[in-house]
Amino acid sequence: MDSVSPLDVLSTTKVCVYFEGVKAVDEVDLEVPRGRITGLIGPNGAGKSTLFNAVSGFVPLTAGTVHCGAQDISGWSPTRIAQLGLVRTFQETRIFKRLTILENVELGSMGSGLSGVKARKAAGDALELLGVSHLSDELAANVALGDERRAGIARAVATEPDFLLLDEPAAGLDDDETAALSGTIVAIRDALGCGVLLVEHDMSVIFAICEEIHVMDSGRTIAVGSPEQIRTNPSVIEAYFGREHS
């Protein structure tokens, strides 16, 4: 990894998360620089979702630390972490079906402290960036899954985060929707200059847009590198791809 300022990095140091003796995450060091898209992958049960939840404050740490820039955010609540500038999405889009798409995204901008005209403008800008501004007045219950997922991401983008954590954004999408979403994630990074941490099972997304990939298995890091390095790494092939295709 190139040298970057410590003020521009989301990082974990020897993070552990244990559940009744099970080491779901075991001494993991992770770095997500601002301005880069970092993939987090691994077979089922590898611990990537638990690490993702720990970084965003949704599960407590057993040991280790999480830093956002120079700030130690270990033990912070999800709300406080989001207010600092680290915002996440969820596998299941938490969208309010009886509100319009614009109103849903506006809630995100209000969560960052904006109100009134400023909140609505931030929401509108986010929808335009995600390519769904034409759906602003549609009830969320009436839009397709791909557009619903984009609205969920737009709600996070409306807060103008320093770090955006995306949890399985391509789940349930067809090939065309997935390809479009991949381009959108790059556009978000380019527009905001934010760091992106992407947990995704669809390897076409991971290898197309991630500059660095962090691979976990059985709660531990087994490889970190560029897409080219990860694609040919024997440990990754055995633990992840080999298991997937066995």
C-alpha positions as CSV (number, residue, x, y, z in Angstrom):
1,M,0.0,0.0,0.0
2,D,1.2,3.5,-0.8
3,S,2.0,5.8,2.1
4,V,-1.0,7.8,3.2
5,S,-1.6,10.3,6.0
6,P,-2.9,8.7,9.2
7,L,-5.6,11.4,9.2
8,D,-7.1,9.9,6.0
9,V,-7.4,6.3,7.1
10,L,-10.1,4.1,8.7
11,S,-8.2,1.4,10.5
12,T,-8.5,-1.5,12.9
13,T,-5.7,-2.7,15.1
14,K,-5.8,-6.3,16.4
15,V,-9.5,-6.2,16.5
16,C,-11.1,-9.3,18.2
17,V,-14.8,-10.1,18.5
18,Y,-15.6,-13.3,20.5
19,F,-19.1,-14.8,20.9
20,E,-19.2,-17.3,23.8
21,G,-15.7,-18.4,23.1
22,V,-16.0,-18.5,19.3
23,K,-13.4,-16.2,17.7
24,A,-15.5,-14.6,15.0
25,V,-12.8,-12.0,14.4
26,D,-9.3,-12.7,15.7
27,E,-6.7,-9.9,15.7
28,V,-7.5,-8.3,12.4
29,D,-5.7,-5.3,11.1
30,L,-7.5,-3.4,8.3
31,E,-6.8,-0.2,6.6
32,V,-9.3,1.8,4.4
33,P,-7.7,4.9,3.0
34,R,-9.8,7.8,1.9
35,G,-10.2,8.0,-1.9
36,R,-9.9,4.2,-2.3
37,I,-12.3,1.3,-2.7
38,T,-11.3,-1.6,-0.5
39,G,-12.9,-5.0,-0.8
40,L,-13.5,-7.3,2.2
41,I,-14.2,-10.9,1.2
42,G,-14.1,-14.4,2.5
43,P,-16.1,-17.6,2.5
44,N,-19.3,-17.9,4.6
45,G,-18.4,-17.7,8.3
46,A,-15.1,-16.0,7.6
47,G,-15.9,-13.1,10.0
48,K,-16.2,-10.3,7.5
49,S,-19.7,-9.3,8.4
50,T,-18.8,-9.3,12.1
51,L,-15.7,-7.1,11.4
52,F,-17.9,-4.8,9.4
53,N,-20.4,-4.6,12.2
54,A,-17.6,-4.0,14.8
55,V,-16.1,-1.1,12.7
56,S,-19.5,0.6,12.5
57,G,-20.4,0.1,16.2
58,F,-23.1,-2.6,15.9
59,V,-21.2,-5.2,17.8
60,P,-18.8,-4.6,20.7
61,L,-15.1,-5.3,20.5
62,T,-13.6,-8.0,22.7
63,A,-10.1,-6.5,22.1
64,G,-8.3,-4.1,19.8
65,T,-9.1,-0.6,18.5
66,V,-10.8,1.1,15.6
67,H,-9.6,4.5,14.5
68,C,-11.3,7.0,12.1
69,G,-8.5,9.3,11.2
70,A,-6.7,10.1,14.4
71,Q,-9.9,9.5,16.5
72,D,-10.2,6.3,18.5
73,I,-13.9,5.3,18.0
74,S,-13.7,1.9,19.8
75,G,-16.9,1.5,21.8
76,W,-18.7,4.4,20.2
77,S,-22.4,4.0,19.4
78,P,-23.4,3.6,15.7
79,T,-25.1,7.0,15.8
80,R,-22.0,8.8,17.1
81,I,-19.8,7.0,14.5
82,A,-22.1,8.0,11.7
83,Q,-22.1,11.7,12.9
84,L,-18.3,11.6,12.7
85,G,-18.4,10.7,9.0
86,L,-18.4,6.9,8.9
87,V,-21.7,5.7,7.4
88,R,-22.9,2.3,6.4
89,T,-25.6,0.5,4.4
90,F,-27.2,-2.8,5.2
91,Q,-27.8,-6.1,3.3
92,E,-31.6,-5.5,3.6
93,T,-32.3,-1.9,2.5
94,R,-34.0,-0.2,5.5
95,I,-36.3,1.9,3.5
96,F,-39.6,3.3,4.5
97,K,-42.1,2.0,2.0
98,R,-44.8,4.6,2.7
99,L,-42.5,7.5,2.1
100,T,-41.3,8.8,-1.3
101,I,-37.7,8.0,-2.4
102,L,-36.8,11.7,-1.9
103,E,-38.3,11.6,1.6
104,N,-36.3,8.5,2.5
105,V,-33.0,10.0,1.3
106,E,-33.9,13.3,3.1
107,L,-33.9,11.4,6.4
108,G,-30.3,10.5,5.7
109,S,-29.3,14.1,5.2
110,M,-31.2,15.1,8.3
111,G,-29.3,12.5,10.3
112,S,-26.1,14.4,9.5
113,G,-27.5,17.5,11.0
114,L,-29.0,19.3,8.0
115,S,-32.5,20.5,8.0
116,G,-35.1,22.2,5.7
117,V,-33.9,23.3,2.3
118,K,-30.3,22.1,2.9
119,A,-31.5,18.6,3.8
120,R,-33.7,18.4,0.7
121,K,-30.9,19.7,-1.6
122,A,-28.4,17.1,-0.2
123,A,-31.0,14.4,-0.8
124,G,-31.7,15.6,-4.3
125,D,-27.9,15.7,-5.1
126,A,-27.4,12.2,-3.8
127,L,-30.3,10.8,-5.9
128,E,-28.8,12.5,-8.9
129,L,-25.4,11.0,-8.2
130,L,-27.0,7.6,-7.9
131,G,-29.0,8.0,-11.1
132,V,-32.5,7.8,-9.6
133,S,-33.5,11.4,-9.4
134,H,-36.4,10.6,-11.7
135,L,-37.9,8.5,-8.9
136,S,-37.9,11.3,-6.3
137,D,-41.6,11.4,-6.0
138,E,-42.3,7.7,-6.3
139,L,-43.4,5.8,-3.1
140,A,-40.6,3.5,-2.1
141,A,-43.0,0.6,-2.1
142,N,-43.4,1.0,-5.9
143,V,-39.8,0.9,-7.1
144,A,-37.8,-2.1,-8.3
145,L,-35.2,-3.8,-6.1
146,G,-32.2,-2.2,-7.9
147,D,-33.6,1.3,-7.5
148,E,-34.5,0.6,-3.9
149,R,-30.9,-0.4,-3.3
150,R,-29.7,2.8,-5.0
151,A,-32.0,4.8,-2.8
152,G,-30.6,3.1,0.3
153,I,-27.0,4.0,-0.8
154,A,-28.2,7.6,-1.7
155,R,-29.4,8.0,1.9
156,A,-25.9,7.2,3.1
157,V,-24.3,9.4,0.4
158,A,-26.5,12.3,1.4
159,T,-24.6,12.7,4.7
160,E,-21.4,13.3,2.6
161,P,-19.4,10.7,4.5
162,D,-15.6,10.5,4.8
163,F,-16.0,6.7,4.8
164,L,-18.8,4.7,3.2
165,L,-19.3,1.1,4.2
166,L,-21.4,-1.0,1.8
167,D,-22.8,-4.3,2.9
168,E,-23.6,-6.6,0.0
169,P,-25.0,-3.8,-2.3
170,A,-25.3,-6.1,-5.3
171,A,-27.3,-8.9,-3.5
172,G,-30.4,-9.8,-5.6
173,L,-29.5,-7.7,-8.6
174,D,-29.2,-9.0,-12.2
175,D,-26.0,-8.7,-14.3
176,D,-27.0,-5.4,-15.8
177,E,-28.0,-3.9,-12.5
178,T,-24.8,-5.1,-10.9
179,A,-22.6,-3.6,-13.6
180,A,-24.4,-0.3,-13.3
181,L,-24.0,-0.4,-9.5
182,S,-20.3,-1.0,-9.8
183,G,-20.0,2.2,-11.9
184,T,-22.1,4.1,-9.4
185,I,-19.8,3.1,-6.5
186,V,-16.8,4.4,-8.4
187,A,-18.7,7.6,-9.2
188,I,-19.5,8.1,-5.5
189,R,-15.9,7.7,-4.5
190,D,-14.8,10.1,-7.2
191,A,-17.4,12.7,-6.3
192,L,-17.0,12.6,-2.5
193,G,-13.3,11.6,-2.2
194,C,-14.5,9.1,0.4
195,G,-13.0,5.8,1.4
196,V,-15.2,2.8,0.5
197,L,-15.2,-0.5,2.4
198,L,-17.1,-3.0,0.3
199,V,-18.4,-6.4,1.6
200,E,-19.6,-8.3,-1.5
201,H,-20.0,-11.9,-2.6
202,D,-20.2,-11.0,-6.3
203,M,-16.6,-11.2,-7.4
204,S,-17.3,-9.4,-10.6
205,V,-17.9,-6.3,-8.5
206,I,-14.9,-6.8,-6.2
207,F,-12.4,-7.4,-9.0
208,A,-13.8,-4.7,-11.2
209,I,-13.6,-1.7,-8.8
210,C,-11.5,-2.5,-5.7
211,E,-8.0,-1.2,-5.6
212,E,-7.1,-3.4,-2.6
213,I,-8.8,-6.5,-1.3
214,H,-8.7,-7.8,2.3
215,V,-9.4,-11.6,2.5
216,M,-10.5,-13.3,5.7
217,D,-11.0,-16.9,6.7
218,S,-12.0,-18.4,10.1
219,G,-11.9,-14.9,11.7
220,R,-8.3,-14.1,10.6
221,T,-6.7,-12.2,7.7
222,I,-5.2,-14.6,5.2
223,A,-4.2,-12.1,2.4
224,V,-4.2,-8.4,1.5
225,G,-3.3,-7.1,-1.9
226,S,-4.3,-5.9,-5.3
227,P,-7.0,-7.8,-7.3
228,E,-4.2,-9.4,-9.4
229,Q,-2.3,-10.5,-6.3
230,I,-5.5,-11.9,-4.6
231,R,-6.7,-13.7,-7.8
232,T,-3.5,-15.8,-7.8
233,N,-2.9,-16.1,-4.1
234,P,-2.7,-19.9,-3.2
235,S,-4.2,-19.3,0.3
236,V,-7.1,-17.4,-1.2
237,I,-7.8,-20.0,-3.9
238,E,-7.8,-22.8,-1.3
239,A,-9.8,-21.0,1.4
240,Y,-12.2,-19.0,-0.6
241,F,-12.5,-19.9,-4.3
242,G,-11.6,-23.5,-3.9
243,R,-14.2,-23.9,-1.2
244,E,-16.8,-22.1,-3.3
245,H,-16.3,-24.3,-6.3
246,S,-15.7,-27.6,-4.5
